[in-house]
Amino acid sequence: MKKIIRWIGIGAGGLLALLVLVAIGLSWRGNVRLNRIYNITPEAVILPTDAADIQEGERLVAIYCTNCHGDGVSGTDFFNDPTLAVIDAPNLTSGEGGVGAQLSDVDWVRAIRHGVDPAGRPLFIMPSRNFYLLSDEDLGEIIAYLKTAPPVDHSANDRSTTFLGRTLLTLGLFGDLIDAERINHTAPRPAVPTPGVTVEYGQYLAVTFGCQTCHGPQLAGGKDPDPEAPPGPNLTPGGKLGAWDEHTFINTIRTRKSKWMAFEALNHMTDTELQALWRYLQSLPAVTADQVQE
């Protein structure tokens, strides 16, 4: 009996040691991914200088940037869990603690379109897979505004991840959070449709805004990477939107507030943009809950 107990103890100890080694390997792999150097020379983007285009850039920033970087893009305490990671969305202005005064035009393009910082390291939780598809005109207006945004003094914490956080990152339990890994940085971007109330322009808006992040690749329901977030509903005609009309859709975006759904950002879209988005969603195949593909 003592021999059996001894061998059980040895086996359990060996298994524990193996699990520790696996965890160390996973954490190391996560650290390698977070500190990989990408040598990217972005295509030049022309930045407008007239007041109207810069004002349009402010509107686009309100749509694409403030949900993470906060009002005035002065930075937010985006994710703070001492057991996993501390991730701040940085202050994008030229105020004290901000990065705005430090970034060249090329740095802005590299960060937004490629998800890489000036040193070549990948940005974390930066949706550049979506922003890679932004038109040169939209991106130029966004950067032009960011370079002239009113300075706000606010310092962000440096990014830090724990052993456990890096391990879970490698296991994919938080989804794909390093977009630089997922972008073909040398591939030509698709042609950008002309703005208007069309399915094509609605698709452009849905993809660049990142609807798939929460609502799934088919927009038929999904899950935000945040473990606390509720499931993202089915946006195809097979879901609740099948009983809506365009007026209900736009009115909901204009009037509703939610911690998890970026209604405030979407509310900065024009009626034309929201009509195009609605037209695109209505063009999708009607997927029911039992047809959703993982």
BAZA-318001 format. One record per residue (C-alpha): residue number from 1; residue in one letter; chain; x, y, z. Coordinates in steps of 0.05 Angstrom, whole numbers. Example, Ala and Ser with C-alpha at 12.3 -4.5 7.8 and 13.67 -1.06 7.14 Angstrom:
REM BAZA-318001
+-----+---------+--------+--------+--------+--------+
: num : residuo : cadena :   east :  north :     up :
+-----+---------+--------+--------+--------+--------+
:   1 :       A :      A :    246 :    -90 :    156 :
:   2 :       S :      A :    273 :    -21 :    143 :
+-----+---------+--------+--------+--------+--------+
***
This chain:
REM BAZA-318001
+-----+---------+--------+--------+--------+--------+
: num : residuo : cadena :   east :  north :     up :
+-----+---------+--------+--------+--------+--------+
:   1 :       M :      A :      0 :      0 :      0 :
:   2 :       K :      A :     56 :     48 :     17 :
:   3 :       K :      A :     89 :     34 :    -50 :
:   4 :       I :      A :     24 :     50 :    -86 :
:   5 :       I :      A :     17 :    116 :    -48 :
:   6 :       R :      A :     89 :    132 :    -63 :
:   7 :       W :      A :     81 :    120 :   -137 :
:   8 :       I :      A :     17 :    161 :   -138 :
:   9 :       G :      A :     55 :    217 :   -104 :
:  10 :       I :      A :    112 :    212 :   -155 :
:  11 :       G :      A :     63 :    212 :   -212 :
:  12 :       A :      A :     25 :    272 :   -185 :
:  13 :       G :      A :     91 :    309 :   -174 :
:  14 :       G :      A :    113 :    293 :   -244 :
:  15 :       L :      A :     48 :    316 :   -273 :
:  16 :       L :      A :     51 :    381 :   -233 :
:  17 :       A :      A :    122 :    393 :   -257 :
:  18 :       L :      A :    100 :    382 :   -329 :
:  19 :       L :      A :     43 :    431 :   -322 :
:  20 :       V :      A :     90 :    483 :   -293 :
:  21 :       L :      A :    137 :    474 :   -351 :
:  22 :       V :      A :     80 :    480 :   -401 :
:  23 :       A :      A :     56 :    544 :   -367 :
:  24 :       I :      A :    126 :    573 :   -368 :
:  25 :       G :      A :    130 :    558 :   -442 :
:  26 :       L :      A :     63 :    589 :   -456 :
:  27 :       S :      A :     80 :    652 :   -417 :
:  28 :       W :      A :    147 :    657 :   -453 :
:  29 :       R :      A :    111 :    651 :   -519 :
:  30 :       G :      A :     64 :    707 :   -499 :
:  31 :       N :      A :    122 :    751 :   -480 :
:  32 :       V :      A :    156 :    738 :   -547 :
:  33 :       R :      A :     93 :    757 :   -585 :
:  34 :       L :      A :     84 :    822 :   -545 :
:  35 :       N :      A :    156 :    843 :   -558 :
:  36 :       R :      A :    166 :    821 :   -629 :
:  37 :       I :      A :    195 :    875 :   -674 :
:  38 :       Y :      A :    159 :    891 :   -739 :
:  39 :       N :      A :    198 :    928 :   -793 :
:  40 :       I :      A :    143 :    965 :   -829 :
:  41 :       T :      A :    148 :   1026 :   -874 :
:  42 :       P :      A :     77 :   1050 :   -884 :
:  43 :       E :      A :     51 :   1081 :   -948 :
:  44 :       A :      A :     48 :   1156 :   -943 :
:  45 :       V :      A :    -20 :   1188 :   -929 :
:  46 :       I :      A :    -34 :   1260 :   -948 :
:  47 :       L :      A :    -59 :   1300 :   -888 :
:  48 :       P :      A :   -108 :   1356 :   -903 :
:  49 :       T :      A :    -97 :   1425 :   -873 :
:  50 :       D :      A :   -163 :   1461 :   -884 :
:  51 :       A :      A :   -211 :   1471 :   -826 :
:  52 :       A :      A :   -269 :   1432 :   -857 :
:  53 :       D :      A :   -228 :   1368 :   -866 :
:  54 :       I :      A :   -198 :   1373 :   -796 :
:  55 :       Q :      A :   -268 :   1381 :   -768 :
:  56 :       E :      A :   -289 :   1319 :   -807 :
:  57 :       G :      A :   -229 :   1285 :   -775 :
:  58 :       E :      A :   -255 :   1303 :   -707 :
:  59 :       R :      A :   -321 :   1269 :   -724 :
:  60 :       L :      A :   -285 :   1207 :   -748 :
:  61 :       V :      A :   -243 :   1205 :   -685 :
:  62 :       A :      A :   -308 :   1207 :   -644 :
:  63 :       I :      A :   -331 :   1146 :   -683 :
:  64 :       Y :      A :   -268 :   1105 :   -685 :
:  65 :       C :      A :   -224 :   1127 :   -627 :
:  66 :       T :      A :   -260 :   1156 :   -567 :
:  67 :       N :      A :   -294 :   1091 :   -546 :
:  68 :       C :      A :   -225 :   1067 :   -522 :
:  69 :       H :      A :   -184 :   1131 :   -514 :
:  70 :       G :      A :   -240 :   1171 :   -481 :
:  71 :       D :      A :   -268 :   1240 :   -492 :
:  72 :       G :      A :   -215 :   1286 :   -520 :
:  73 :       V :      A :   -173 :   1223 :   -534 :
:  74 :       S :      A :   -137 :   1238 :   -469 :
:  75 :       G :      A :   -130 :   1165 :   -449 :
:  76 :       T :      A :   -168 :   1116 :   -405 :
:  77 :       D :      A :   -155 :   1062 :   -354 :
:  78 :       F :      A :   -177 :   1011 :   -407 :
:  79 :       F :      A :   -162 :    945 :   -371 :
:  80 :       N :      A :   -135 :    938 :   -301 :
:  81 :       D :      A :   -132 :    870 :   -268 :
:  82 :       P :      A :    -69 :    860 :   -225 :
:  83 :       T :      A :    -74 :    785 :   -236 :
:  84 :       L :      A :    -73 :    791 :   -312 :
:  85 :       A :      A :    -51 :    858 :   -340 :
:  86 :       V :      A :    -53 :    933 :   -336 :
:  87 :       I :      A :    -70 :    962 :   -404 :
:  88 :       D :      A :    -83 :   1037 :   -412 :
:  89 :       A :      A :   -109 :   1068 :   -476 :
:  90 :       P :      A :    -56 :   1124 :   -483 :
:  91 :       N :      A :    -67 :   1198 :   -484 :
:  92 :       L :      A :    -64 :   1216 :   -558 :
:  93 :       T :      A :    -59 :   1291 :   -548 :
:  94 :       S :      A :      3 :   1333 :   -544 :
:  95 :       G :      A :     -9 :   1349 :   -471 :
:  96 :       E :      A :     37 :   1326 :   -414 :
:  97 :       G :      A :     37 :   1250 :   -413 :
:  98 :       G :      A :      9 :   1247 :   -484 :
:  99 :       V :      A :     41 :   1216 :   -545 :
: 100 :       G :      A :     15 :   1266 :   -596 :
: 101 :       A :      A :     77 :   1310 :   -596 :
: 102 :       Q :      A :    123 :   1250 :   -603 :
: 103 :       L :      A :     93 :   1217 :   -665 :
: 104 :       S :      A :    111 :   1234 :   -736 :
: 105 :       D :      A :     60 :   1228 :   -792 :
: 106 :       V :      A :     90 :   1159 :   -810 :
: 107 :       D :      A :     84 :   1138 :   -737 :
: 108 :       W :      A :     10 :   1154 :   -736 :
: 109 :       V :      A :     -1 :   1113 :   -800 :
: 110 :       R :      A :     40 :   1055 :   -772 :
: 111 :       A :      A :      1 :   1054 :   -707 :
: 112 :       I :      A :    -69 :   1062 :   -735 :
: 113 :       R :      A :    -64 :   1021 :   -798 :
: 114 :       H :      A :    -12 :    969 :   -777 :
: 115 :       G :      A :    -19 :    964 :   -701 :
: 116 :       V :      A :     55 :    977 :   -689 :
: 117 :       D :      A :     89 :   1029 :   -645 :
: 118 :       P :      A :    148 :   1073 :   -667 :
: 119 :       A :      A :    197 :   1022 :   -639 :
: 120 :       G :      A :    165 :    967 :   -681 :
: 121 :       R :      A :    130 :    931 :   -623 :
: 122 :       P :      A :     58 :    909 :   -633 :
: 123 :       L :      A :      4 :    950 :   -600 :
: 124 :       F :      A :    -43 :    912 :   -554 :
: 125 :       I :      A :   -119 :    913 :   -563 :
: 126 :       M :      A :   -112 :    961 :   -622 :
: 127 :       P :      A :   -163 :    943 :   -677 :
: 128 :       S :      A :   -116 :    955 :   -735 :
: 129 :       R :      A :   -145 :    897 :   -774 :
: 130 :       N :      A :   -206 :    941 :   -782 :
: 131 :       F :      A :   -168 :   1006 :   -790 :
: 132 :       Y :      A :   -123 :    976 :   -844 :
: 133 :       L :      A :   -184 :    982 :   -890 :
: 134 :       L :      A :   -196 :   1056 :   -876 :
: 135 :       S :      A :   -191 :   1099 :   -938 :
: 136 :       D :      A :   -131 :   1145 :   -945 :
: 137 :       E :      A :   -179 :   1203 :   -942 :
: 138 :       D :      A :   -212 :   1181 :   -877 :
: 139 :       L :      A :   -145 :   1163 :   -846 :
: 140 :       G :      A :   -113 :   1228 :   -867 :
: 141 :       E :      A :   -170 :   1268 :   -836 :
: 142 :       I :      A :   -165 :   1227 :   -771 :
: 143 :       I :      A :    -90 :   1239 :   -765 :
: 144 :       A :      A :    -97 :   1313 :   -784 :
: 145 :       Y :      A :   -145 :   1322 :   -726 :
: 146 :       L :      A :   -104 :   1282 :   -676 :
: 147 :       K :      A :    -43 :   1325 :   -692 :
: 148 :       T :      A :    -84 :   1388 :   -675 :
: 149 :       A :      A :   -128 :   1361 :   -618 :
: 150 :       P :      A :   -131 :   1405 :   -556 :
: 151 :       P :      A :    -75 :   1383 :   -509 :
: 152 :       V :      A :    -96 :   1348 :   -446 :
: 153 :       D :      A :    -48 :   1332 :   -389 :
: 154 :       H :      A :    -56 :   1259 :   -370 :
: 155 :       S :      A :     -5 :   1204 :   -361 :
: 156 :       A :      A :    -20 :   1131 :   -376 :
: 157 :       N :      A :     10 :   1070 :   -342 :
: 158 :       D :      A :     61 :   1030 :   -381 :
: 159 :       R :      A :     34 :    965 :   -407 :
: 160 :       S :      A :     47 :    906 :   -361 :
: 161 :       T :      A :     25 :    834 :   -364 :
: 162 :       T :      A :     31 :    779 :   -311 :
: 163 :       F :      A :     54 :    708 :   -319 :
: 164 :       L :      A :    -18 :    685 :   -318 :
: 165 :       G :      A :    -40 :    739 :   -367 :
: 166 :       R :      A :     13 :    719 :   -418 :
: 167 :       T :      A :     -4 :    646 :   -409 :
: 168 :       L :      A :    -78 :    658 :   -422 :
: 169 :       L :      A :    -61 :    703 :   -481 :
: 170 :       T :      A :    -22 :    647 :   -514 :
: 171 :       L :      A :    -80 :    599 :   -501 :
: 172 :       G :      A :   -125 :    647 :   -539 :
: 173 :       L :      A :   -175 :    655 :   -482 :
: 174 :       F :      A :   -180 :    730 :   -495 :
: 175 :       G :      A :   -187 :    725 :   -571 :
: 176 :       D :      A :   -139 :    757 :   -620 :
: 177 :       L :      A :   -112 :    818 :   -584 :
: 178 :       I :      A :    -49 :    831 :   -625 :
: 179 :       D :      A :    -74 :    854 :   -692 :
: 180 :       A :      A :     -5 :    864 :   -721 :
: 181 :       E :      A :      0 :    788 :   -724 :
: 182 :       R :      A :    -63 :    782 :   -765 :
: 183 :       I :      A :    -50 :    836 :   -818 :
: 184 :       N :      A :    -17 :    823 :   -884 :
: 185 :       H :      A :     23 :    887 :   -881 :
: 186 :       T :      A :     44 :    885 :   -954 :
: 187 :       A :      A :    -23 :    867 :   -984 :
: 188 :       P :      A :    -60 :    920 :  -1024 :
: 189 :       R :      A :   -122 :    944 :   -990 :
: 190 :       P :      A :   -189 :    934 :  -1024 :
: 191 :       A :      A :   -219 :    992 :  -1063 :
: 192 :       V :      A :   -260 :   1037 :  -1019 :
: 193 :       P :      A :   -332 :   1047 :  -1041 :
: 194 :       T :      A :   -359 :   1117 :  -1055 :
: 195 :       P :      A :   -398 :   1143 :   -994 :
: 196 :       G :      A :   -472 :   1136 :  -1003 :
: 197 :       V :      A :   -533 :   1095 :   -983 :
: 198 :       T :      A :   -507 :   1030 :  -1011 :
: 199 :       V :      A :   -493 :    960 :   -987 :
: 200 :       E :      A :   -420 :    967 :  -1005 :
: 201 :       Y :      A :   -410 :   1030 :   -964 :
: 202 :       G :      A :   -448 :   1000 :   -906 :
: 203 :       Q :      A :   -401 :    940 :   -907 :
: 204 :       Y :      A :   -341 :    988 :   -906 :
: 205 :       L :      A :   -370 :   1022 :   -844 :
: 206 :       A :      A :   -387 :    956 :   -809 :
: 207 :       V :      A :   -317 :    927 :   -821 :
: 208 :       T :      A :   -277 :    989 :   -803 :
: 209 :       F :      A :   -320 :   1001 :   -741 :
: 210 :       G :      A :   -307 :    929 :   -719 :
: 211 :       C :      A :   -377 :    902 :   -713 :
: 212 :       Q :      A :   -351 :    831 :   -721 :
: 213 :       T :      A :   -311 :    837 :   -656 :
: 214 :       C :      A :   -374 :    830 :   -614 :
: 215 :       H :      A :   -425 :    804 :   -664 :
: 216 :       G :      A :   -384 :    749 :   -696 :
: 217 :       P :      A :   -355 :    739 :   -766 :
: 218 :       Q :      A :   -424 :    729 :   -796 :
: 219 :       L :      A :   -454 :    785 :   -752 :
: 220 :       A :      A :   -501 :    731 :   -729 :
: 221 :       G :      A :   -480 :    735 :   -656 :
: 222 :       G :      A :   -414 :    732 :   -620 :
: 223 :       K :      A :   -375 :    748 :   -558 :
: 224 :       D :      A :   -332 :    808 :   -540 :
: 225 :       P :      A :   -262 :    788 :   -516 :
: 226 :       D :      A :   -278 :    819 :   -449 :
: 227 :       P :      A :   -298 :    761 :   -404 :
: 228 :       E :      A :   -350 :    804 :   -370 :
: 229 :       A :      A :   -385 :    826 :   -434 :
: 230 :       P :      A :   -452 :    796 :   -453 :
: 231 :       P :      A :   -461 :    760 :   -519 :
: 232 :       G :      A :   -466 :    805 :   -580 :
: 233 :       P :      A :   -535 :    796 :   -612 :
: 234 :       N :      A :   -550 :    770 :   -682 :
: 235 :       L :      A :   -552 :    830 :   -730 :
: 236 :       T :      A :   -575 :    791 :   -791 :
: 237 :       P :      A :   -648 :    789 :   -813 :
: 238 :       G :      A :   -652 :    722 :   -777 :
: 239 :       G :      A :   -645 :    758 :   -710 :
: 240 :       K :      A :   -686 :    812 :   -676 :
: 241 :       L :      A :   -667 :    862 :   -729 :
: 242 :       G :      A :   -711 :    822 :   -777 :
: 243 :       A :      A :   -771 :    854 :   -745 :
: 244 :       W :      A :   -743 :    925 :   -746 :
: 245 :       D :      A :   -746 :    978 :   -799 :
: 246 :       E :      A :   -695 :   1031 :   -817 :
: 247 :       H :      A :   -727 :   1083 :   -772 :
: 248 :       T :      A :   -725 :   1037 :   -712 :
: 249 :       F :      A :   -652 :   1020 :   -725 :
: 250 :       I :      A :   -629 :   1092 :   -731 :
: 251 :       N :      A :   -672 :   1116 :   -673 :
: 252 :       T :      A :   -644 :   1061 :   -628 :
: 253 :       I :      A :   -573 :   1083 :   -644 :
: 254 :       R :      A :   -590 :   1156 :   -633 :
: 255 :       T :      A :   -625 :   1147 :   -566 :
: 256 :       R :      A :   -599 :   1085 :   -531 :
: 257 :       K :      A :   -541 :   1080 :   -483 :
: 258 :       S :      A :   -503 :   1017 :   -462 :
: 259 :       K :      A :   -439 :   1000 :   -426 :
: 260 :       W :      A :   -423 :    946 :   -477 :
: 261 :       M :      A :   -451 :    974 :   -543 :
: 262 :       A :      A :   -417 :   1035 :   -572 :
: 263 :       F :      A :   -481 :   1074 :   -586 :
: 264 :       E :      A :   -448 :   1140 :   -569 :
: 265 :       A :      A :   -394 :   1129 :   -622 :
: 266 :       L :      A :   -444 :   1106 :   -674 :
: 267 :       N :      A :   -486 :   1167 :   -659 :
: 268 :       H :      A :   -432 :   1209 :   -692 :
: 269 :       M :      A :   -447 :   1175 :   -758 :
: 270 :       T :      A :   -490 :   1215 :   -807 :
: 271 :       D :      A :   -559 :   1192 :   -828 :
: 272 :       T :      A :   -529 :   1172 :   -895 :
: 273 :       E :      A :   -478 :   1128 :   -860 :
: 274 :       L :      A :   -529 :   1095 :   -815 :
: 275 :       Q :      A :   -576 :   1083 :   -874 :
: 276 :       A :      A :   -519 :   1049 :   -911 :
: 277 :       L :      A :   -502 :   1008 :   -849 :
: 278 :       W :      A :   -575 :    987 :   -844 :
: 279 :       R :      A :   -578 :    969 :   -918 :
: 280 :       Y :      A :   -516 :    925 :   -909 :
: 281 :       L :      A :   -543 :    889 :   -849 :
: 282 :       Q :      A :   -608 :    876 :   -885 :
: 283 :       S :      A :   -569 :    847 :   -944 :
: 284 :       L :      A :   -538 :    793 :   -900 :
: 285 :       P :      A :   -564 :    721 :   -902 :
: 286 :       A :      A :   -617 :    710 :   -848 :
: 287 :       V :      A :   -578 :    667 :   -799 :
: 288 :       T :      A :   -616 :    635 :   -742 :
: 289 :       A :      A :   -584 :    615 :   -675 :
: 290 :       D :      A :   -575 :    542 :   -695 :
: 291 :       Q :      A :   -540 :    562 :   -759 :
: 292 :       V :      A :   -485 :    605 :   -728 :
: 293 :       Q :      A :   -416 :    580 :   -745 :
: 294 :       E :      A :   -362 :    585 :   -692 :
+-----+---------+--------+--------+--------+--------+
***
